[in-house]
């Protein structure tokens, strides 16, 4: 390894990313592609996935991104996603699980059972499913990286997003257990815990009812995050720069949790 740049080089790596057609997931995928990885863009809507893949390819100047739509709530669709990745790109080196849902805002006393189940199934069980589908590739190589998007909400209670926070805390436990089980095989598993970024998914958290940006006074940097600020984070977690990091929760939230 001749220079620092080599630590962040992902040339030739195959990266499967979920929930990556817009917002934070797109920014994570962009970072991987910029660093040289071949990236699968996946979310529910095929046309948006295709547009994102094309725009990433235009940005990096070559074909590094492909689109494979998938609804992570369905095990058979996840299996198709993995198999199609194998067919088109080969064994998977990097897995970024970013897909998630939050269909309910309000007190946990009021959440319908179907909303609770959807949050837990999509945000936790689907991560377990796809990790088990991809791990054989990494075990065979004795090398691999898995990143699960949790949230800074995993470290704080919430009177409006309680079930979402519970699901993200469960993701931390999933990360720890996967890291413990597969560390001896040189497979690193970490959690990314973002705060509020200015995305469509988090729109109600950074915009008020009138469409004006809310105050970011409780955030140490006094502003909400921009999705592009996650590009470098994804490269760090996926690359040899983080080769001695596993079972960790990397909080990227402008200082909201650690400096509150």
Secondary structure, 3 states (H helix, E strand, C coil): CCCHHHHCCCCCCEEEEECCCCHHHHHHHHHHHHCCCEEEEECCCHHHHHHHHHHHHHHHCCCCEEECCCCCCCHHHHHHHHHHHHHHCCCCCEEEECCCCCCCCECCCCCCHHHHHHHHHHHHHHHHHHHHHHHHHHHHHCCEEEEEECCHHHHCCCCCEHHHHHHHHHHHHHHHHHHHHHHHHCEEEEEEEECCECCCCCHHHHECCCCCECCCCCCCCCCCECHHHHHHHHHHHHCHHHCCCCCCEEEECCCCCCCC
